[in-house]
Amino acid sequence: MYPIVEEADGHVVVEVRQQRVRLPRGDVTIRTEVPDHWSIVARTGVLRPTLGGRGSDVLTTYAVCPLCHYRQDFADKPGSLKCVRCGASSPVDWSETC
C-alpha cells in the first residue's frame, strides 16, 4: 500500500520508498480502508524470485503487513503471521494475490 500524492489525466502518482512513481489509473487498486490482513504478493518482473534463507529454497511470494507495510518472507501457507518489524499478528488473505 502506497500513498497517492497526485491524480490527474488518467494517472496516479504514488510514493514508493520516498520516490514518486507515475502509474496508469487502471493499474492501481485504491482502497478507502486500511486492510486488516496480510496481503500476498507474487514476485514477477522486477520482483523476480529470490533465494530464501534455508539452503536453496526459491521464494516466489512475500507477505505485506497490514499495519506497518513491512515485506516479510514466509514458509508454507500460514493462516496468520506475526510481523517481525512491528510485532502485530494478523490473518493472511489467500483469496487474492497482488
mmCIF file as gemmi writes it, N, C-alpha and C atoms, coordinates in Angstrom:
data_model
loop_
_atom_site.group_PDB
_atom_site.id
_atom_site.type_symbol
_atom_site.label_atom_id
_atom_site.label_alt_id
_atom_site.label_comp_id
_atom_site.label_asym_id
_atom_site.label_entity_id
_atom_site.label_seq_id
_atom_site.pdbx_PDB_ins_code
_atom_site.Cartn_x
_atom_site.Cartn_y
_atom_site.Cartn_z
_atom_site.occupancy
_atom_site.B_iso_or_equiv
_atom_site.pdbx_formal_charge
_atom_site.auth_seq_id
_atom_site.auth_asym_id
_atom_site.pdbx_PDB_model_num
ATOM 1 N N . MET Axp A 1 ? 0.848 -1.164 0 1 0 ? 1 A 1
ATOM 2 C CA . MET Axp A 1 ? 0 0 0 1 0 ? 1 A 1
ATOM 3 C C . MET Axp A 1 ? 0.898 1.233 0 1 0 ? 1 A 1
ATOM 4 N N . TYR Axp A 2 ? 0.646 2.107 -0.958 1 0 ? 2 A 1
ATOM 5 C CA . TYR Axp A 2 ? 1.441 3.31 -1.099 1 0 ? 2 A 1
ATOM 6 C C . TYR Axp A 2 ? 0.505 4.518 -1.158 1 0 ? 2 A 1
ATOM 7 N N . PRO Axp A 3 ? 0.907 5.624 -0.562 1 0 ? 3 A 1
ATOM 8 C CA . PRO Axp A 3 ? 0.052 6.808 -0.594 1 0 ? 3 A 1
ATOM 9 C C . PRO Axp A 3 ? 0.021 7.432 -1.986 1 0 ? 3 A 1
ATOM 10 N N . ILE Axp A 4 ? -1.171 7.873 -2.386 1 0 ? 4 A 1
ATOM 11 C CA . ILE Axp A 4 ? -1.326 8.597 -3.639 1 0 ? 4 A 1
ATOM 12 C C . ILE Axp A 4 ? -1.024 10.063 -3.357 1 0 ? 4 A 1
ATOM 13 N N . VAL Axp A 5 ? -0.089 10.627 -4.104 1 0 ? 5 A 1
ATOM 14 C CA . VAL Axp A 5 ? 0.275 12.026 -3.898 1 0 ? 5 A 1
ATOM 15 C C . VAL Axp A 5 ? -0.289 12.942 -4.984 1 0 ? 5 A 1
ATOM 16 N N . GLU Axp A 6 ? -0.772 12.33 -6.072 1 0 ? 6 A 1
ATOM 17 C CA . GLU Axp A 6 ? -1.339 13.121 -7.164 1 0 ? 6 A 1
ATOM 18 C C . GLU Axp A 6 ? -2.2 12.213 -8.033 1 0 ? 6 A 1
ATOM 19 N N . GLU Axp A 7 ? -3.257 12.774 -8.582 1 0 ? 7 A 1
ATOM 20 C CA . GLU Axp A 7 ? -4.112 12.02 -9.501 1 0 ? 7 A 1
ATOM 21 C C . GLU Axp A 7 ? -4.626 12.972 -10.563 1 0 ? 7 A 1
ATOM 22 N N . ALA Axp A 8 ? -4.293 12.69 -11.843 1 0 ? 8 A 1
ATOM 23 C CA . ALA Axp A 8 ? -4.732 13.546 -12.949 1 0 ? 8 A 1
ATOM 24 C C . ALA Axp A 8 ? -4.506 12.828 -14.272 1 0 ? 8 A 1
ATOM 25 N N . ASP Axp A 9 ? -5.303 13.185 -15.262 1 0 ? 9 A 1
ATOM 26 C CA . ASP Axp A 9 ? -5.14 12.693 -16.633 1 0 ? 9 A 1
ATOM 27 C C . ASP Axp A 9 ? -5.075 11.179 -16.744 1 0 ? 9 A 1
ATOM 28 N N . GLY Axp A 10 ? -5.886 10.476 -15.955 1 0 ? 10 A 1
ATOM 29 C CA . GLY Axp A 10 ? -5.916 9.022 -16.029 1 0 ? 10 A 1
ATOM 30 C C . GLY Axp A 10 ? -4.721 8.337 -15.406 1 0 ? 10 A 1
ATOM 31 N N . HIS Axp A 11 ? -3.928 9.061 -14.635 1 0 ? 11 A 1
ATOM 32 C CA . HIS Axp A 11 ? -2.756 8.508 -13.962 1 0 ? 11 A 1
ATOM 33 C C . HIS Axp A 11 ? -2.791 8.857 -12.482 1 0 ? 11 A 1
ATOM 34 N N . VAL Axp A 12 ? -2.079 8.072 -11.699 1 0 ? 12 A 1
ATOM 35 C CA . VAL Axp A 12 ? -1.863 8.408 -10.302 1 0 ? 12 A 1
ATOM 36 C C . VAL Axp A 12 ? -0.357 8.414 -10.051 1 0 ? 12 A 1
ATOM 37 N N . VAL Axp A 13 ? 0.049 9.236 -9.108 1 0 ? 13 A 1
ATOM 38 C CA . VAL Axp A 13 ? 1.436 9.263 -8.681 1 0 ? 13 A 1
ATOM 39 C C . VAL Axp A 13 ? 1.449 8.767 -7.24 1 0 ? 13 A 1
ATOM 40 N N . VAL Axp A 14 ? 2.194 7.695 -7 1 0 ? 14 A 1
ATOM 41 C CA . VAL Axp A 14 ? 2.29 7.135 -5.654 1 0 ? 14 A 1
ATOM 42 C C . VAL Axp A 14 ? 3.72 7.307 -5.156 1 0 ? 14 A 1
ATOM 43 N N . GLU Axp A 15 ? 3.851 7.353 -3.837 1 0 ? 15 A 1
ATOM 44 C CA . GLU Axp A 15 ? 5.183 7.463 -3.246 1 0 ? 15 A 1
ATOM 45 C C . GLU Axp A 15 ? 5.645 6.088 -2.792 1 0 ? 15 A 1
ATOM 46 N N . VAL Axp A 16 ? 6.749 5.626 -3.387 1 0 ? 16 A 1
ATOM 47 C CA . VAL Axp A 16 ? 7.323 4.316 -3.095 1 0 ? 16 A 1
ATOM 48 C C . VAL Axp A 16 ? 8.76 4.526 -2.634 1 0 ? 16 A 1
ATOM 49 N N . ARG Axp A 17 ? 9.021 4.195 -1.377 1 0 ? 17 A 1
ATOM 50 C CA . ARG Axp A 17 ? 10.371 4.355 -0.816 1 0 ? 17 A 1
ATOM 51 C C . ARG Axp A 17 ? 10.919 5.753 -1.065 1 0 ? 17 A 1
ATOM 52 N N . GLN Axp A 18 ? 10.106 6.734 -0.781 1 0 ? 18 A 1
ATOM 53 C CA . GLN Axp A 18 ? 10.455 8.15 -0.864 1 0 ? 18 A 1
ATOM 54 C C . GLN Axp A 18 ? 10.717 8.62 -2.29 1 0 ? 18 A 1
ATOM 55 N N . GLN Axp A 19 ? 10.212 7.886 -3.282 1 0 ? 19 A 1
ATOM 56 C CA . GLN Axp A 19 ? 10.299 8.306 -4.67 1 0 ? 19 A 1
ATOM 57 C C . GLN Axp A 19 ? 8.911 8.262 -5.276 1 0 ? 19 A 1
ATOM 58 N N . ARG Axp A 20 ? 8.633 9.192 -6.167 1 0 ? 20 A 1
ATOM 59 C CA . ARG Axp A 20 ? 7.326 9.252 -6.815 1 0 ? 20 A 1
ATOM 60 C C . ARG Axp A 20 ? 7.325 8.409 -8.084 1 0 ? 20 A 1
ATOM 61 N N . VAL Axp A 21 ? 6.256 7.598 -8.221 1 0 ? 21 A 1
ATOM 62 C CA . VAL Axp A 21 ? 6.115 6.71 -9.369 1 0 ? 21 A 1
ATOM 63 C C . VAL Axp A 21 ? 4.765 6.99 -10.011 1 0 ? 21 A 1
ATOM 64 N N . ARG Axp A 22 ? 4.748 7.267 -11.33 1 0 ? 22 A 1
ATOM 65 C CA . ARG Axp A 22 ? 3.515 7.556 -12.068 1 0 ? 22 A 1
ATOM 66 C C . ARG Axp A 22 ? 3.013 6.274 -12.719 1 0 ? 22 A 1
ATOM 67 N N . LEU Axp A 23 ? 1.729 5.947 -12.472 1 0 ? 23 A 1
ATOM 68 C CA . LEU Axp A 23 ? 1.127 4.718 -12.978 1 0 ? 23 A 1
ATOM 69 C C . LEU Axp A 23 ? -0.207 5.014 -13.64 1 0 ? 23 A 1
ATOM 70 N N . PRO Axp A 24 ? -0.587 4.214 -14.647 1 0 ? 24 A 1
ATOM 71 C CA . PRO Axp A 24 ? -1.931 4.36 -15.213 1 0 ? 24 A 1
ATOM 72 C C . PRO Axp A 24 ? -2.968 4.057 -14.135 1 0 ? 24 A 1
ATOM 73 N N . ARG Axp A 25 ? -4.019 4.855 -14.055 1 0 ? 25 A 1
ATOM 74 C CA . ARG Axp A 25 ? -5.061 4.697 -13.03 1 0 ? 25 A 1
ATOM 75 C C . ARG Axp A 25 ? -5.672 3.305 -13.058 1 0 ? 25 A 1
ATOM 76 N N . GLY Axp A 26 ? -5.819 2.713 -14.237 1 0 ? 26 A 1
ATOM 77 C CA . GLY Axp A 26 ? -6.409 1.384 -14.365 1 0 ? 26 A 1
ATOM 78 C C . GLY Axp A 26 ? -5.567 0.274 -13.775 1 0 ? 26 A 1
ATOM 79 N N . ASP Axp A 27 ? -4.285 0.525 -13.553 1 0 ? 27 A 1
ATOM 80 C CA . ASP Axp A 27 ? -3.385 -0.478 -12.984 1 0 ? 27 A 1
ATOM 81 C C . ASP Axp A 27 ? -3.321 -0.417 -11.467 1 0 ? 27 A 1
ATOM 82 N N . VAL Axp A 28 ? -4.063 0.506 -10.863 1 0 ? 28 A 1
ATOM 83 C CA . VAL Axp A 28 ? -3.979 0.728 -9.42 1 0 ? 28 A 1
ATOM 84 C C . VAL Axp A 28 ? -5.328 0.444 -8.767 1 0 ? 28 A 1
ATOM 85 N N . THR Axp A 29 ? -5.3 -0.307 -7.681 1 0 ? 29 A 1
ATOM 86 C CA . THR Axp A 29 ? -6.493 -0.521 -6.873 1 0 ? 29 A 1
ATOM 87 C C . THR Axp A 29 ? -6.418 0.432 -5.69 1 0 ? 29 A 1
ATOM 88 N N . ILE Axp A 30 ? -7.421 1.277 -5.565 1 0 ? 30 A 1
ATOM 89 C CA . ILE Axp A 30 ? -7.43 2.251 -4.482 1 0 ? 30 A 1
ATOM 90 C C . ILE Axp A 30 ? -8.386 1.773 -3.397 1 0 ? 30 A 1
ATOM 91 N N . ARG Axp A 31 ? -7.862 1.673 -2.192 1 0 ? 31 A 1
ATOM 92 C CA . ARG Axp A 31 ? -8.66 1.263 -1.037 1 0 ? 31 A 1
ATOM 93 C C . ARG Axp A 31 ? -8.987 2.491 -0.203 1 0 ? 31 A 1
ATOM 94 N N . THR Axp A 32 ? -10.205 2.522 0.309 1 0 ? 32 A 1
ATOM 95 C CA . THR Axp A 32 ? -10.581 3.617 1.195 1 0 ? 32 A 1
ATOM 96 C C . THR Axp A 32 ? -10.359 3.266 2.654 1 0 ? 32 A 1
ATOM 97 N N . GLU Axp A 33 ? -10.193 1.958 2.923 1 0 ? 33 A 1
ATOM 98 C CA . GLU Axp A 33 ? -9.955 1.495 4.288 1 0 ? 33 A 1
ATOM 99 C C . GLU Axp A 33 ? -8.63 0.753 4.366 1 0 ? 33 A 1
ATOM 100 N N . VAL Axp A 34 ? -7.989 0.846 5.506 1 0 ? 34 A 1
ATOM 101 C CA . VAL Axp A 34 ? -6.737 0.135 5.736 1 0 ? 34 A 1
ATOM 102 C C . VAL Axp A 34 ? -7.044 -1.359 5.848 1 0 ? 34 A 1
ATOM 103 N N . PRO Axp A 35 ? -6.254 -2.226 5.195 1 0 ? 35 A 1
ATOM 104 C CA . PRO Axp A 35 ? -6.526 -3.663 5.294 1 0 ? 35 A 1
ATOM 105 C C . PRO Axp A 35 ? -6.305 -4.18 6.713 1 0 ? 35 A 1
ATOM 106 N N . ASP Axp A 36 ? -6.989 -5.271 7.049 1 0 ? 36 A 1
ATOM 107 C CA . ASP Axp A 36 ? -6.839 -5.876 8.379 1 0 ? 36 A 1
ATOM 108 C C . ASP Axp A 36 ? -6.177 -7.248 8.294 1 0 ? 36 A 1
ATOM 109 N N . HIS Axp A 37 ? -5.573 -7.542 7.143 1 0 ? 37 A 1
ATOM 110 C CA . HIS Axp A 37 ? -4.951 -8.841 6.922 1 0 ? 37 A 1
ATOM 111 C C . HIS Axp A 37 ? -3.677 -8.668 6.083 1 0 ? 37 A 1
ATOM 112 N N . TRP Axp A 38 ? -2.812 -9.662 6.15 1 0 ? 38 A 1
ATOM 113 C CA . TRP Axp A 38 ? -1.6 -9.66 5.334 1 0 ? 38 A 1
ATOM 114 C C . TRP Axp A 38 ? -1.972 -9.849 3.872 1 0 ? 38 A 1
ATOM 115 N N . SER Axp A 39 ? -1.336 -9.11 2.982 1 0 ? 39 A 1
ATOM 116 C CA . SER Axp A 39 ? -1.503 -9.286 1.543 1 0 ? 39 A 1
ATOM 117 C C . SER Axp A 39 ? -0.366 -10.15 1.023 1 0 ? 39 A 1
ATOM 118 N N . ILE Axp A 40 ? -0.672 -11.019 0.062 1 0 ? 40 A 1
ATOM 119 C CA . ILE Axp A 40 ? 0.328 -11.885 -0.55 1 0 ? 40 A 1
ATOM 120 C C . ILE Axp A 40 ? 0.695 -11.307 -1.912 1 0 ? 40 A 1
ATOM 121 N N . VAL Axp A 41 ? 1.994 -11.126 -2.143 1 0 ? 41 A 1
ATOM 122 C CA . VAL Axp A 41 ? 2.485 -10.541 -3.392 1 0 ? 41 A 1
ATOM 123 C C . VAL Axp A 41 ? 3.346 -11.57 -4.106 1 0 ? 41 A 1
ATOM 124 N N . ALA Axp A 42 ? 3.046 -11.785 -5.385 1 0 ? 42 A 1
ATOM 125 C CA . ALA Axp A 42 ? 3.844 -12.699 -6.214 1 0 ? 42 A 1
ATOM 126 C C . ALA Axp A 42 ? 4.995 -11.917 -6.825 1 0 ? 42 A 1
ATOM 127 N N . ARG Axp A 43 ? 6.207 -12.459 -6.713 1 0 ? 43 A 1
ATOM 128 C CA . ARG Axp A 43 ? 7.38 -11.811 -7.301 1 0 ? 43 A 1
ATOM 129 C C . ARG Axp A 43 ? 7.396 -12.112 -8.789 1 0 ? 43 A 1
ATOM 130 N N . THR Axp A 44 ? 7.221 -11.075 -9.592 1 0 ? 44 A 1
ATOM 131 C CA . THR Axp A 44 ? 7.277 -11.203 -11.045 1 0 ? 44 A 1
ATOM 132 C C . THR Axp A 44 ? 7.987 -9.978 -11.606 1 0 ? 44 A 1
ATOM 133 N N . GLY Axp A 45 ? 8.42 -10.055 -12.837 1 0 ? 45 A 1
ATOM 134 C CA . GLY Axp A 45 ? 9.052 -8.9 -13.472 1 0 ? 45 A 1
ATOM 135 C C . GLY Axp A 45 ? 10.246 -8.416 -12.678 1 0 ? 45 A 1
ATOM 136 N N . VAL Axp A 46 ? 10.164 -7.184 -12.197 1 0 ? 46 A 1
ATOM 137 C CA . VAL Axp A 46 ? 11.26 -6.58 -11.446 1 0 ? 46 A 1
ATOM 138 C C . VAL Axp A 46 ? 11.47 -7.315 -10.129 1 0 ? 46 A 1
ATOM 139 N N . LEU Axp A 47 ? 10.378 -7.838 -9.551 1 0 ? 47 A 1
ATOM 140 C CA . LEU Axp A 47 ? 10.454 -8.548 -8.271 1 0 ? 47 A 1
ATOM 141 C C . LEU Axp A 47 ? 10.603 -10.047 -8.524 1 0 ? 47 A 1
ATOM 142 N N . ARG Axp A 48 ? 11.675 -10.417 -9.193 1 0 ? 48 A 1
ATOM 143 C CA . ARG Axp A 48 ? 11.904 -11.822 -9.536 1 0 ? 48 A 1
ATOM 144 C C . ARG Axp A 48 ? 12.073 -12.685 -8.288 1 0 ? 48 A 1
ATOM 145 N N . PRO Axp A 49 ? 11.835 -13.987 -8.429 1 0 ? 49 A 1
ATOM 146 C CA . PRO Axp A 49 ? 12.051 -14.882 -7.279 1 0 ? 49 A 1
ATOM 147 C C . PRO Axp A 49 ? 13.459 -14.717 -6.709 1 0 ? 49 A 1
ATOM 148 N N . THR Axp A 50 ? 13.574 -14.849 -5.398 1 0 ? 50 A 1
ATOM 149 C CA . THR Axp A 50 ? 14.858 -14.721 -4.727 1 0 ? 50 A 1
ATOM 150 C C . THR Axp A 50 ? 15.15 -15.974 -3.927 1 0 ? 50 A 1
ATOM 151 N N . LEU Axp A 51 ? 16.402 -16.166 -3.599 1 0 ? 51 A 1
ATOM 152 C CA . LEU Axp A 51 ? 16.78 -17.306 -2.78 1 0 ? 51 A 1
ATOM 153 C C . LEU Axp A 51 ? 16.368 -17.053 -1.347 1 0 ? 51 A 1
ATOM 154 N N . GLY Axp A 52 ? 15.82 -18.065 -0.727 1 0 ? 52 A 1
ATOM 155 C CA . GLY Axp A 52 ? 15.381 -17.945 0.655 1 0 ? 52 A 1
ATOM 156 C C . GLY Axp A 52 ? 16.517 -18.164 1.624 1 0 ? 52 A 1
ATOM 157 N N . GLY Axp A 53 ? 16.2 -18.098 2.887 1 0 ? 53 A 1
ATOM 158 C CA . GLY Axp A 53 ? 17.202 -18.236 3.924 1 0 ? 53 A 1
ATOM 159 C C . GLY Axp A 53 ? 17.555 -19.672 4.256 1 0 ? 53 A 1
ATOM 160 N N . ARG Axp A 54 ? 16.836 -20.629 3.719 1 0 ? 54 A 1
ATOM 161 C CA . ARG Axp A 54 ? 17.071 -22.042 4.052 1 0 ? 54 A 1
ATOM 162 C C . ARG Axp A 54 ? 17.623 -22.775 2.846 1 0 ? 54 A 1
ATOM 163 N N . GLY Axp A 55 ? 18.913 -22.858 2.74 1 0 ? 55 A 1
ATOM 164 C CA . GLY Axp A 55 ? 19.515 -23.595 1.628 1 0 ? 55 A 1
ATOM 165 C C . GLY Axp A 55 ? 19.243 -22.937 0.304 1 0 ? 55 A 1
ATOM 166 N N . SER Axp A 56 ? 18.671 -23.688 -0.614 1 0 ? 56 A 1
ATOM 167 C CA . SER Axp A 56 ? 18.461 -23.167 -1.958 1 0 ? 56 A 1
ATOM 168 C C . SER Axp A 56 ? 16.985 -22.944 -2.272 1 0 ? 56 A 1
ATOM 169 N N . ASP Axp A 57 ? 16.145 -22.766 -1.249 1 0 ? 57 A 1
ATOM 170 C CA . ASP Axp A 57 ? 14.729 -22.511 -1.489 1 0 ? 57 A 1
ATOM 171 C C . ASP Axp A 57 ? 14.56 -21.236 -2.325 1 0 ? 57 A 1
ATOM 172 N N . VAL Axp A 58 ? 13.698 -21.297 -3.327 1 0 ? 58 A 1
ATOM 173 C CA . VAL Axp A 58 ? 13.404 -20.123 -4.133 1 0 ? 58 A 1
ATOM 174 C C . VAL Axp A 58 ? 12.062 -19.571 -3.668 1 0 ? 58 A 1
ATOM 175 N N . LEU Axp A 59 ? 12.051 -18.292 -3.304 1 0 ? 59 A 1
ATOM 176 C CA . LEU Axp A 59 ? 10.839 -17.652 -2.812 1 0 ? 59 A 1
ATOM 177 C C . LEU Axp A 59 ? 10.164 -16.89 -3.943 1 0 ? 59 A 1
ATOM 178 N N . THR Axp A 60 ? 8.928 -17.25 -4.235 1 0 ? 60 A 1
ATOM 179 C CA . THR Axp A 60 ? 8.206 -16.579 -5.318 1 0 ? 60 A 1
ATOM 180 C C . THR Axp A 60 ? 7.133 -15.636 -4.795 1 0 ? 60 A 1
ATOM 181 N N . THR Axp A 61 ? 6.921 -15.609 -3.484 1 0 ? 61 A 1
ATOM 182 C CA . THR Axp A 61 ? 5.934 -14.711 -2.889 1 0 ? 61 A 1
ATOM 183 C C . THR Axp A 61 ? 6.476 -14.129 -1.587 1 0 ? 61 A 1
ATOM 184 N N . TYR Axp A 62 ? 5.867 -13.029 -1.172 1 0 ? 62 A 1
ATOM 185 C CA . TYR Axp A 62 ? 6.139 -12.479 0.147 1 0 ? 62 A 1
ATOM 186 C C . TYR Axp A 62 ? 4.831 -11.885 0.657 1 0 ? 62 A 1
ATOM 187 N N . ALA Axp A 63 ? 4.779 -11.578 1.947 1 0 ? 63 A 1
ATOM 188 C CA . ALA Axp A 63 ? 3.581 -11.023 2.552 1 0 ? 63 A 1
ATOM 189 C C . ALA Axp A 63 ? 3.852 -9.577 2.984 1 0 ? 63 A 1
ATOM 190 N N . VAL Axp A 64 ? 2.799 -8.746 2.967 1 0 ? 64 A 1
ATOM 191 C CA . VAL Axp A 64 ? 2.914 -7.342 3.374 1 0 ? 64 A 1
ATOM 192 C C . VAL Axp A 64 ? 2.055 -7.123 4.612 1 0 ? 64 A 1
ATOM 193 N N . CYS Axp A 65 ? 2.692 -6.64 5.678 1 0 ? 65 A 1
ATOM 194 C CA . CYS Axp A 65 ? 1.992 -6.388 6.939 1 0 ? 65 A 1
ATOM 195 C C . CYS Axp A 65 ? 0.94 -5.3 6.752 1 0 ? 65 A 1
ATOM 196 N N . PRO Axp A 66 ? -0.29 -5.527 7.249 1 0 ? 66 A 1
ATOM 197 C CA . PRO Axp A 66 ? -1.347 -4.53 7.083 1 0 ? 66 A 1
ATOM 198 C C . PRO Axp A 66 ? -1.13 -3.271 7.925 1 0 ? 66 A 1
ATOM 199 N N . LEU Axp A 67 ? -0.294 -3.35 8.945 1 0 ? 67 A 1
ATOM 200 C CA . LEU Axp A 67 ? -0.098 -2.189 9.817 1 0 ? 67 A 1
ATOM 201 C C . LEU Axp A 67 ? 1.109 -1.341 9.438 1 0 ? 67 A 1
ATOM 202 N N . CYS Axp A 68 ? 2.277 -1.962 9.309 1 0 ? 68 A 1
ATOM 203 C CA . CYS Axp A 68 ? 3.483 -1.169 9.04 1 0 ? 68 A 1
ATOM 204 C C . CYS Axp A 68 ? 3.985 -1.329 7.602 1 0 ? 68 A 1
ATOM 205 N N . HIS Axp A 69 ? 3.358 -2.227 6.814 1 0 ? 69 A 1
ATOM 206 C CA . HIS Axp A 69 ? 3.66 -2.451 5.403 1 0 ? 69 A 1
ATOM 207 C C . HIS Axp A 69 ? 5.016 -3.106 5.163 1 0 ? 69 A 1
ATOM 208 N N . TYR Axp A 70 ? 5.557 -3.75 6.205 1 0 ? 70 A 1
ATOM 209 C CA . TYR Axp A 70 ? 6.819 -4.467 6.061 1 0 ? 70 A 1
ATOM 210 C C . TYR Axp A 70 ? 6.626 -5.667 5.137 1 0 ? 70 A 1
ATOM 211 N N . ARG Axp A 71 ? 7.6 -5.917 4.273 1 0 ? 71 A 1
ATOM 212 C CA . ARG Axp A 71 ? 7.57 -7.068 3.375 1 0 ? 71 A 1
ATOM 213 C C . ARG Axp A 71 ? 8.286 -8.224 4.046 1 0 ? 71 A 1
ATOM 214 N N . GLN Axp A 72 ? 7.569 -9.322 4.241 1 0 ? 72 A 1
ATOM 215 C CA . GLN Axp A 72 ? 8.117 -10.431 5.022 1 0 ? 72 A 1
ATOM 216 C C . GLN Axp A 72 ? 7.982 -11.74 4.256 1 0 ? 72 A 1
ATOM 217 N N . ASP Axp A 73 ? 9.052 -12.518 4.242 1 0 ? 73 A 1
ATOM 218 C CA . ASP Axp A 73 ? 9.013 -13.864 3.658 1 0 ? 73 A 1
ATOM 219 C C . ASP Axp A 73 ? 8.315 -14.803 4.627 1 0 ? 73 A 1
ATOM 220 N N . PHE Axp A 74 ? 7.799 -15.908 4.119 1 0 ? 74 A 1
ATOM 221 C CA . PHE Axp A 74 ? 7.098 -16.88 4.951 1 0 ? 74 A 1
ATOM 222 C C . PHE Axp A 74 ? 7.264 -18.261 4.344 1 0 ? 74 A 1
ATOM 223 N N . ALA Axp A 75 ? 6.948 -19.269 5.121 1 0 ? 75 A 1
ATOM 224 C CA . ALA Axp A 75 ? 7.018 -20.651 4.656 1 0 ? 75 A 1
ATOM 225 C C . ALA Axp A 75 ? 5.619 -21.253 4.666 1 0 ? 75 A 1
ATOM 226 N N . ASP Axp A 76 ? 5.405 -22.219 3.795 1 0 ? 76 A 1
ATOM 227 C CA . ASP Axp A 76 ? 4.136 -22.945 3.703 1 0 ? 76 A 1
ATOM 228 C C . ASP Axp A 76 ? 2.989 -21.998 3.356 1 0 ? 76 A 1
ATOM 229 N N . LYS Axp A 77 ? 1.824 -22.217 3.967 1 0 ? 77 A 1
ATOM 230 C CA . LYS Axp A 77 ? 0.643 -21.388 3.702 1 0 ? 77 A 1
ATOM 231 C C . LYS Axp A 77 ? -0.016 -21.056 5.045 1 0 ? 77 A 1
ATOM 232 N N . PRO Axp A 78 ? 0.58 -20.122 5.808 1 0 ? 78 A 1
ATOM 233 C CA . PRO Axp A 78 ? 0.069 -19.829 7.152 1 0 ? 78 A 1
ATOM 234 C C . PRO Axp A 78 ? -1.295 -19.152 7.127 1 0 ? 78 A 1
ATOM 235 N N . GLY Axp A 79 ? -2.078 -19.385 8.165 1 0 ? 79 A 1
ATOM 236 C CA . GLY Axp A 79 ? -3.367 -18.72 8.316 1 0 ? 79 A 1
ATOM 237 C C . GLY Axp A 79 ? -3.224 -17.331 8.899 1 0 ? 79 A 1
ATOM 238 N N . SER Axp A 80 ? -2.112 -17.113 9.625 1 0 ? 80 A 1
ATOM 239 C CA . SER Axp A 80 ? -1.81 -15.789 10.179 1 0 ? 80 A 1
ATOM 240 C C . SER Axp A 80 ? -0.297 -15.65 10.289 1 0 ? 80 A 1
ATOM 241 N N . LEU Axp A 81 ? 0.146 -14.419 10.382 1 0 ? 81 A 1
ATOM 242 C CA . LEU Axp A 81 ? 1.571 -14.129 10.524 1 0 ? 81 A 1
ATOM 243 C C . LEU Axp A 81 ? 1.777 -13.081 11.598 1 0 ? 81 A 1
ATOM 244 N N . LYS Axp A 82 ? 2.949 -13.122 12.222 1 0 ? 82 A 1
ATOM 245 C CA . LYS Axp A 82 ? 3.353 -12.086 13.167 1 0 ? 82 A 1
ATOM 246 C C . LYS Axp A 82 ? 4.472 -11.291 12.509 1 0 ? 82 A 1
ATOM 247 N N . CYS Axp A 83 ? 4.315 -9.994 12.45 1 0 ? 83 A 1
ATOM 248 C CA . CYS Axp A 83 ? 5.288 -9.127 11.795 1 0 ? 83 A 1
ATOM 249 C C . CYS Axp A 83 ? 6.576 -9.056 12.619 1 0 ? 83 A 1
ATOM 250 N N . VAL Axp A 84 ? 7.703 -9.274 11.942 1 0 ? 84 A 1
ATOM 251 C CA . VAL Axp A 84 ? 8.98 -9.2 12.642 1 0 ? 84 A 1
ATOM 252 C C . VAL Axp A 84 ? 9.382 -7.76 12.917 1 0 ? 84 A 1
ATOM 253 N N . ARG Axp A 85 ? 8.765 -6.803 12.242 1 0 ? 85 A 1
ATOM 254 C CA . ARG Axp A 85 ? 9.092 -5.395 12.471 1 0 ? 85 A 1
ATOM 255 C C . ARG Axp A 85 ? 8.249 -4.785 13.585 1 0 ? 85 A 1
ATOM 256 N N . CYS Axp A 86 ? 6.909 -4.847 13.456 1 0 ? 86 A 1
ATOM 257 C CA . CYS Axp A 86 ? 6.038 -4.155 14.419 1 0 ? 86 A 1
ATOM 258 C C . CYS Axp A 86 ? 5.434 -5.086 15.466 1 0 ? 86 A 1
ATOM 259 N N . GLY Axp A 87 ? 5.527 -6.411 15.248 1 0 ? 87 A 1
ATOM 260 C CA . GLY Axp A 87 ? 5.041 -7.377 16.228 1 0 ? 87 A 1
ATOM 261 C C . GLY Axp A 87 ? 3.561 -7.689 16.154 1 0 ? 87 A 1
ATOM 262 N N . ALA Axp A 88 ? 2.833 -7.065 15.239 1 0 ? 88 A 1
ATOM 263 C CA . ALA Axp A 88 ? 1.392 -7.308 15.118 1 0 ? 88 A 1
ATOM 264 C C . ALA Axp A 88 ? 1.112 -8.662 14.481 1 0 ? 88 A 1
ATOM 265 N N . SER Axp A 89 ? 0.1 -9.361 14.981 1 0 ? 89 A 1
ATOM 266 C CA . SER Axp A 89 ? -0.359 -10.614 14.387 1 0 ? 89 A 1
ATOM 267 C C . SER Axp A 89 ? -1.673 -10.356 13.66 1 0 ? 89 A 1
ATOM 268 N N . SER Axp A 90 ? -1.757 -10.837 12.428 1 0 ? 90 A 1
ATOM 269 C CA . SER Axp A 90 ? -2.952 -10.64 11.612 1 0 ? 90 A 1
ATOM 270 C C . SER Axp A 90 ? -3.158 -11.854 10.724 1 0 ? 90 A 1
ATOM 271 N N . PRO Axp A 91 ? -4.411 -12.085 10.291 1 0 ? 91 A 1
ATOM 272 C CA . PRO Axp A 91 ? -4.659 -13.197 9.365 1 0 ? 91 A 1
ATOM 273 C C . PRO Axp A 91 ? -4.065 -12.901 7.986 1 0 ? 91 A 1
ATOM 274 N N . VAL Axp A 92 ? -3.872 -13.959 7.2 1 0 ? 92 A 1
ATOM 275 C CA . VAL Axp A 92 ? -3.362 -13.841 5.832 1 0 ? 92 A 1
ATOM 276 C C . VAL Axp A 92 ? -4.529 -14 4.873 1 0 ? 92 A 1
ATOM 277 N N . ASP Axp A 93 ? -4.628 -13.104 3.892 1 0 ? 93 A 1
ATOM 278 C CA . ASP Axp A 93 ? -5.675 -13.191 2.878 1 0 ? 93 A 1
ATOM 279 C C . ASP Axp A 93 ? -5.159 -13.997 1.686 1 0 ? 93 A 1
ATOM 280 N N . TRP Axp A 94 ? -5.611 -15.244 1.587 1 0 ? 94 A 1
ATOM 281 C CA . TRP Axp A 94 ? -5.18 -16.114 0.5 1 0 ? 94 A 1
ATOM 282 C C . TRP Axp A 94 ? -6.116 -16.05 -0.695 1 0 ? 94 A 1
ATOM 283 N N . SER Axp A 95 ? -7.183 -15.263 -0.615 1 0 ? 95 A 1
ATOM 284 C CA . SER Axp A 95 ? -8.173 -15.228 -1.694 1 0 ? 95 A 1
ATOM 285 C C . SER Axp A 95 ? -7.683 -14.431 -2.906 1 0 ? 95 A 1
ATOM 286 N N . GLU Axp A 96 ? -6.674 -13.596 -2.708 1 0 ? 96 A 1
ATOM 287 C CA . GLU Axp A 96 ? -6.196 -12.762 -3.811 1 0 ? 96 A 1
ATOM 288 C C . GLU Axp A 96 ? -4.722 -12.468 -3.617 1 0 ? 96 A 1
ATOM 289 N N . THR Axp A 97 ? -3.949 -12.577 -4.691 1 0 ? 97 A 1
ATOM 290 C CA . THR Axp A 97 ? -2.543 -12.183 -4.63 1 0 ? 97 A 1
ATOM 291 C C . THR Axp A 97 ? -2.348 -10.936 -5.477 1 0 ? 97 A 1
ATOM 292 N N . CYS Axp A 98 ? -1.398 -10.155 -5.087 1 0 ? 98 A 1
ATOM 293 C CA . CYS Axp A 98 ? -1.09 -8.91 -5.807 1 0 ? 98 A 1
ATOM 294 C C . CYS Axp A 98 ? 0.038 -9.162 -6.784 1 0 ? 98 A 1
